Amino acid sequence: MVAFAGLLFVAGPASADPEFDFQVGVSTDYIGKGLSKSMGDPAVSGQFEVTQGDFHASVFASTAELSQGSDAEIVTTLGWAPEAYGFDLDFAVVNRDLPGTRAGIDANYWEYQADVSRTVGPVTGRVRVNYTPDGFASTEEAWWVEAQAAYKISPRTKASAAVATRRAHGGADYTAWNVGVKQKLTDAVSLDVRWYDTDEHDLGDNYDGRLVGALTFAF
């Protein structure tokens, strides 16, 4: 992955300089694929991203609390995001690692992800397909397919909603959705307030509906 990330600095046009972004955030819950990954407790996160041309690489880390003992999640992403026929595309390889997981549990796995999005006026639509051949713990092959729509209310305010389905061999199948509003408080600070829910509350507390607030600081 390190060797591939180095291509970011040579693959783009010679005149293009790499762009670096860093952000930190706090939230009332850490959500992943529609489920709580912090047992409903607050979480702290950070992300560093570098882009050059159509290529991007990032490392994201968050505190977490899972029943398998995990106390954090680290997500490393390498991607290519070109444009074609008026659509924005993003193809990425994702590695997920969950430190603190009990010995003997598979806590490091790969995902392959494709996004297709398009913006028409104030409306943006996106479809995401995420696949892993061997997921976390006992989960084996799994798919996550999501459709999202966002509406730009003003230059600083955006409302969005998404619905997704999860199908996994050796894991839980469920449908998840969310709806919320993101407000840019300043050029560097954003607040997102969002309701998350699933159709499988009987599977555990992390499948229950919940209101989540997230404050992000970008540098």
C-alpha positions, -999 to 999 in steps of 0.1 A, spaced: 0 0 0 29 24 7 43 18 -28 9 24 -44 5 56 -23 38 68 -38 22 68 -72 0 97 -61 31 119 -65 40 108 -100 7 98 -117 -8 132 -120 2 160 -144 37 173 -138 23 207 -129 -2 194 -103 9 196 -66 -5 172 -41 -32 185 -18 -32 176 19 -62 177 42 -65 169 79 -96 168 101 -105 158 136 -140 151 150 -161 142 180 -195 125 178 -221 112 202 -217 77 186 -194 61 161 -215 47 132 -203 22 106 -226 7 79 -256 20 98 -246 4 132 -231 17 164 -195 8 168 -190 25 201 -218 9 222 -237 42 220 -208 61 236 -191 93 222 -162 88 199 -131 108 188 -117 105 153 -91 119 129 -84 117 92 -54 126 70 -59 126 32 -36 134 3 -48 138 -33 -31 144 -66 -50 146 -98 -76 118 -97 -58 97 -71 -63 99 -34 -51 81 -2 -63 85 33 -60 72 69 -89 75 92 -89 64 129 -117 64 155 -122 52 190 -146 22 191 -161 -3 214 -171 -37 201 -181 -69 218 -150 -87 204 -128 -63 225 -119 -38 198 -113 -3 211 -104 15 179 -108 13 141 -82 23 115 -93 26 79 -67 31 51 -80 39 17 -64 41 -17 -86 53 -46 -90 67 -81 -118 92 -87 -121 102 -124 -151 118 -142 -169 103 -172 -199 114 -191 -210 138 -164 -207 113 -136 -182 113 -107 -166 79 -102 -146 67 -73 -129 32 -72 -112 24 -39 -94 -4 -20 -100 -2 17 -82 -19 46 -99 -20 80 -80 -29 112 -96 -31 147 -69 -29 174 -77 -44 208 -97 -73 193 -93 -105 212 -67 -130 200 -80 -155 175 -106 -131 159 -100 -119 124 -97 -81 129 -80 -70 97 -97 -72 64 -100 -57 29 -129 -40 11 -134 -30 -26 -156 -1 -32 -171 17 -62 -191 50 -61 -210 66 -89 -225 101 -83 -240 129 -103 -250 165 -94 -279 183 -111 -284 218 -97 -287 216 -59 -293 178 -59 -266 151 -58 -273 114 -61 -248 86 -53 -248 48 -55 -222 29 -36 -212 -8 -38 -189 -22 -12 -176 -58 -12 -154 -78 11 -143 -114 4 -136 -120 41 -149 -96 67 -146 -90 104 -147 -118 129 -169 -147 116 -182 -127 87 -170 -140 54 -181 -126 20 -203 -95 24 -219 -68 3 -231 -33 12 -252 -15 -15 -263 21 -7 -282 48 -25 -279 84 -12 -295 117 -22 -284 151 -10 -300 186 -14 -280 218 -10 -303 241 9 -277 269 10 -240 274 4 -235 262 40 -264 238 46 -270 204 31 -297 178 38 -292 142 28 -308 107 32 -295 72 24 -308 37 24 -286 6 22 -288 -32 23 -262 -55 39 -259 -91 29 -233 -113 46 -223 -149 47 -216 -157 83 -230 -123 94 -262 -104 99 -284 -93 69 -302 -60 74 -314 -28 58 -302 5 72 -311 41 65 -303 76 77 -315 112 73 -299 144 85 -286 179 79 -250 191 78 -243 227 86 -210 245 80 -206 267 110 -174 283 98 -150 275 69 -133 249 91 -161 237 115 -191 216 105 -220 201 125 -239 170 113 -271 159 130 -285 126 117 -310 98 126 -298 63 119 -319 32 120 -322 -4 108 -350 -30 103 -334 -55 127 -337 -42 162 -339 -77 176 -303 -83 166 -289 -61 194 -287 -26 207 -263 -15 180 -291 -21 154 -315 3 172 -324 38 159 -304 67 173 -298 104 168 -261 112 163 -244 146 164 -209 150 149 -187 180 150 -158 182 126 -128 205 125 -109 207 91 -74 220 87 
